[in-house]
């Protein structure tokens, strides 16, 4: 876990009040955290899927921004686990790899979004806000 809000863990703010970012690249985590904070979103970043899974004990985020390629565990593997335990969690996949197979797998998984790095900051903010609002409508 990388980000704190006013000295407290973002998850203590409650469900639907925070956005999670899981990416093994520290520069991406930092950039997304700055961008989201600049748009008044509460964000918590994680370097590894295990860190994020540990954080879920306090409740899921409003939306998850998830890198496809995370080292030994793929974002797709993490999403498959989350589909069982947190089926209503919106997931936006991001990747720096230009692979049609990744985009196709994302479409088949029925996820809420897929962006290739580098992506437009306004676009990801818009996607996160819309997906978080969709999550509110589902519950």
C-alpha positions, 0 to 999 in steps of 0.5 A: 500500500502506497498512498495515505489520505490525511494520515489515515488509510484510505480504506477507513473512509468507507466503501465507494469512497476510494479508488485502488490502483494495482501496478508494479511500476512505481512511476505509474502508481505515483502518476495515477495517484497524483492525477486522481488526487488532483481530481479530488478522488481518494486513491490507494496504490498497490505494487502487487496483487497480494497487497491489494487482496490484503487490503480488501479485508476493510472493504472493496474500493469503488473502482479498481485500476489494474495493470495486466502484466504484474510479474508472476501474477497477471491482472487477469488472474487477480480479476478472476479471483475478484469475480468470485469474491467481489463480482460487482467491483468495476475493473479498468485494465491498463497495459503498456503492451500492445497485444490484441490478445489482452484487449480480446481477453478483457472484452471476453471477461466483460470488464469495465474498461481497457486502456493502453499506456500511455493514456490520456489523463482525462480519459481515465478520470472519466472512466473511473468516475463513470465506473464508480457511479455504475457500481453505486447503481448496481448495489 
